[in-house]
């Protein structure tokens, strides 16, 4: 396996003004330690706290090392990373969050894992400094992905990951709008591996993932990687229908044996069962609606995001 000749670091940025100076400095030092040419691509995802101006300032300060991609509004972390992929020139492309919870000093270890032959290198946050809710939701998501994809990775939520250039090129040929990058990459990888990395508490700002955004992410993840929920609906429907038929025979026998008085006294039970069936129907309609909505979004084939401007490296060589 050929070793990498250059590195690209892609960092999605959303209202991380107070972290950007230290972040860029530490990424630069970590990349220099690899003794390989590198570029740092900061993708501003519609920040409103001054991060946009700070990225322009850093691109002037670090000259050829830092490129800033300014999106016209917030499109989400994965859309911002995909836009960064279109600009990256490195043989190894590494993604990293801007909150400094994952130390940039781990970058050389990711590069070494790629040199050892992996196409995709994931990372496991040890020890993890997140709330119980975040850890629990990550555990559920990780188990669901492992079952659906058959790829045993333990921490799909950590964006400190490395990809061989061929994997990134394959991902760029995919045009779906609901994209979960770690799962998409594993679908093209021949060899994957994981390394344990440090994890720190957030020092400045707050997490950009509210409960609602996490719920949306779970739906994106679920519908982008598998049709199992639709199959589960069919299985559930058959099971419920079978129970309904069996219960109907039971009621008929009970009416014959115990008379109509017994049947009248079971009215409320019938209502409860009816509500369960109606609830299952609405759940099924909701899941199908999620898939249909994503089909609609993909059929329109609109761009994932709109780049307002690019700063650095002479505006990306014009």
PEHUJO-V835026 format. One line per field, one symbol per residue. psi: psi as a letter, one per 40 degrees, with the letter a starting at -180 (. if undefined). Layout:
psi->???
This chain:
psi->hiiieiihhhhhhhffdeeddddddddddddddefiiiihhhhhffieeedddddddddddebedhhhhhieaheidddddddddddheidhhhihieeedhheeedddddddddeeidhhiihhhihgiiddddddddddddddddddehgiegeehegiihidddddddeeheidghhdddddddehdhiiiihiihiihdiaiiegiddddddddddddeeeieddddddddddddddddddddddddddddddeidddddeeddddddddddddddddddddddddddddddddddfiidihhdihiifffff.
